[in-house]
Amino acid sequence: MFGDHLAGSALQARRRAIVKTLCYRLIMVLVTVTVAWAVVGDVSDAVNIGIVANVVKTGTYYLYERTWDRISWGVSASTSG
């Protein structure tokens, strides 16, 4: 079950990482905009803060995920239990 993703192709793993990244970042954009709006009190400024912060974070999160995909520490080589 947990090792199944390791058996897929690199392209599938990359696509999965991209989809995970985009879904997570969408949620984080909403959180960031909400917090920024509460702090600065201006919707336009809050949206700008949310977009800029999350564009940067999206790229760094994707690189972080891809880096961990290359690290075998903590991943079982066996798919059977």
Stockholm file with secondary structure:
# STOCKHOLM 1.0

chainA/1-81         MFGDHLAGSALQARRRAIVKTLCYRLIMVLVTVTVAWAVVGDVSDAVNIGIVANVVKTGTYYLYERTWDRISWGVSASTSG
#=GR chainA/1-81 SS CTTGGGGSCHHHHHHHHHHHHHHHHHHHHHHHHHHHHHHHCCHHHHHHHHHHHHHHHHHHHHHHHHHHHTCCTTCCSCCCC
#=GC SS_cons        CTTGGGGSCHHHHHHHHHHHHHHHHHHHHHHHHHHHHHHHCCHHHHHHHHHHHHHHHHHHHHHHHHHHHTCCTTCCSCCCC
//
